[in-house]
Amino acid sequence: LVIFDTTLRDGEQAPGIALSPDDKVAIATQLARLKVDVIEAGFAASSPGDHTSVKRIATEVHGPVIASLARTVPTDIDQAADALRNADRARIHVFTSTSPIHMEQMLRKTPAEVLDSIREGVTRARGYVDDVEFSPQDATRSDPDFVVEACRIAVAAGATTINIPDTVGYAIPSDFVALMERVYHDVRGGNTDVIISTHCHDDLGLAVANSLSAIHAGARQIEGAINGIGERAGNTSTEEIIMAIKTRQDYFNVEIQADTTEIFETSRLVSSLTGYPIQFNKAVVGRNAFAHESGIHQHGVLRNRETYEIMDPSDVGQQSQLVLGKHSGRAAFAAALAEMGVTLDEPAFGNAFERFKELADRKGEIGETGLRAGALAMQASIV
């Protein structure tokens, strides 16, 4: 499965994010350490700064394929090719809209004119590079017959990857699978040189689910962004896709080359440079992703981590945390005291645990400082 990361293109389109070329190179370098397969470095024609960023990444970052987005407009494609010319491996990602509302209201083109632009755009891109991706924007609100026709034209013109975007997060898994199966069979067919891809947005909270569901429909590339950032509610989360595949190999039966131990560092770097905080309960990389406060859960984890953790935190650069709070039990409390080197006999331990519970009811989480102070006070009272 090809992991295509668009943090630096679609991710940066999130309101309020404006990464400098240095920022983009730093993130791209970290994405290379994560060993994603393709880095969409930007939209070279969108601004001088983006052109510079794509050019620097193409020159300075090695390992992944470096891609630039381009409309089916000659100047866009020419600028993408220029920015990518120093890349070890380059891809031009050509797109245009295929839904009625986009063609009528945005492009102001007839369906026939859109098809002509696809043919001309992909042909022009193929004149620069061997690796060309085509996306029919807003595919999930398009006529499936028209999507298939557009994609067939793109393949005939030289596209090697056909990406089906759920641009506005409209799809649900069953509908998306049906569309992907149609594209896989009617566009790719027996042409094993063509890869079918997904690019899902999270407006209904289904981006990851839709993307993963497409694997069984023949998709062999998934596009996402670190921390799920991007337009509106964001994109498919790259790290969630990676860990879903790694954790459920039995179900997906596809392989990826990503180095999962770099996930946490990549997530923190993107958060720091974009200014977008990571929600505490964010899967894989959130502060609470491997944190346990419930006494039942803590007791289980102390016995065997796998009772409540389906992933090893160290695999993503995280670590388990037993958070002491009002829901914690005696086992976690005793483990925390032992870790600090505090020993109490049974009566003192019982009294300390009761005082801990009373304090936790008022304050919520109790940190090591508060715990140590309370335990030492209990020891002093015994003496």
ABEGO torsion letter per residue (X at the ends): XBBBBAAABAAAABBGBBBBAAAAAAAAAAAAAAGBABBBAEBAAABAAAAAAAAAAAAABBGBBBBBBBBBBAAAAAAAAAAAAABABBBBBBBBBABAAAAAAAAGBBAAAAAAAAAAAAAAAAAABABBBBBBBGAAABBAAAAAAAAAAAAAAGBABBBBBBAAGABBAAAAAAAAAAAAAAAAEABAABBBBBBBBAAAGAAAAAAAAAAAAGBABBBBBBGGBEBEAEBBBAAAAAAAAAAAAAAAGBBBABBAAAAAAAAAAAAAAAGBBBBAABBGABAAAABBABAAAAAAAAABAAAABABBAAAAGBBBBBBBBAABBAAAAAAAAAAAGBBBBAAAAAAAAAAAAAAAAAAEBBBAAAAAAAAAAAAAAAX
